Amino acid sequence: MKKLLLITILLIATILLTSCDVGGNNKPTGPTFDPFIGGTDGLKMELIPGMPPSEEGAILDNGKSSFSVGLKLQNLGEYDINPSNNDLVDLRLRGILPEQFGLTQSDLEKQLTDPLPGARKNIDGSVLPGQSTMLSFDDLSYLPDAQGDIPKTFVIDLCYDYMTKSTTPVCISSDVTGALTRESDKAICSLSGPKTTKNSAGPVQISEFKEQPQGGNKVTITFTISHVGLGNIYKYQTGTAANPCDDSITNQDRNEVLLDISLPDQSSAKISCGNQFSGSDKHITGSVKLFEGNPRIVTCTLEETSNSENMIYEDLLEVDIHYRYKQSLKKTVTVKDIGSANQE
């Protein structure tokens, strides 16, 4: 009986020791919650089956048949697109002369007018998919006499406003030099080395986040803005434009993103990131160019402004990346010559 009691006491002691650290503080157990789904997609665009029809003889010349080009748009990312807030979603049908299909140039342009919410991760880890919608270019009819079957290629350009949100834990201290040497400070957070950044789903993201001590009450942070999607980046603007995603080489708005960088309102630190950024100490905004779409490193300084000695804590730095994005798809169909089709 005494032996059984001794074994029981040893088991309980082992459990208590493994659940606490040397200082008696409980260590977190299990995986931490990631608020983002992650991924590299914003909007997904795909043709609605049968729009346009691809069957042999479905599209005839001389205006003898009408058809539509239909698109399904699904928000795979985590940004809620809302045209009421001046978010642009612009579809353009290219590759054809509109008059030959009984249309005008304005008929080849469509804009989304209803909200398109993004995906969400619930607190239990389950994912609520983003919503989808349909847009179509209708009443196309090839009017000329084809003089033989001819292929026609439709190109659909999608230009839309989007935003990627990132969060990164950063270490802030009023005495950087001392915090680098005090073991008790090292247990709170690290002032030197790589940091783990979490990104919401989107084709532009933050990677390779690092922190380095400057001395005094300042640290330097560097992070990389990376294009991880398959489309093209354009400067974020509000409202519509004649050509919102102009892909000409001379367009100065290509490969530019707008960054909103912030610390919590309750933080006693402030941010500075160079002359191209403006705003308050805890929330600054500025534009950054990704030259030829290549990754771009941004360097900032975090300064602890409290008068407290030996202040050290971990804070959360947020970076919202705003941009316009363009992606395209194409579809080739055959216009059937009625004359050649009737010749047997």
Secondary structure, 3 states (H helix, E strand, C coil): CHHHHHHHHHHHHHHHHHCECCCCCECCCCCCCCCCCCCCCCEEEEECCCCCCCCCCCEECCCCCCEEEEEEEEECCCCCECHHHCCCEEEEEECCCHHHHCCCHHHHEEECCCCECCCEECCCCCEECCCEEEEEEEEECCCCCCCCCEEEEEEEEEEEEEEEEEEEEEEEECCHHHHHHCHHHHCCCCCCEEECCEECCCCEEEEEEEEEEEECCEEEEEEEEEECCCCEEECCCCCCCCCCCCCCCCCCCECEEEEEEECCCCCCEEEECCCCEEECCCEEEEEEECHHHCCEEEEEEEEECCCCCCCEEEEEEEEEEEEEEEEEEEEEEEEECHHHHHCC
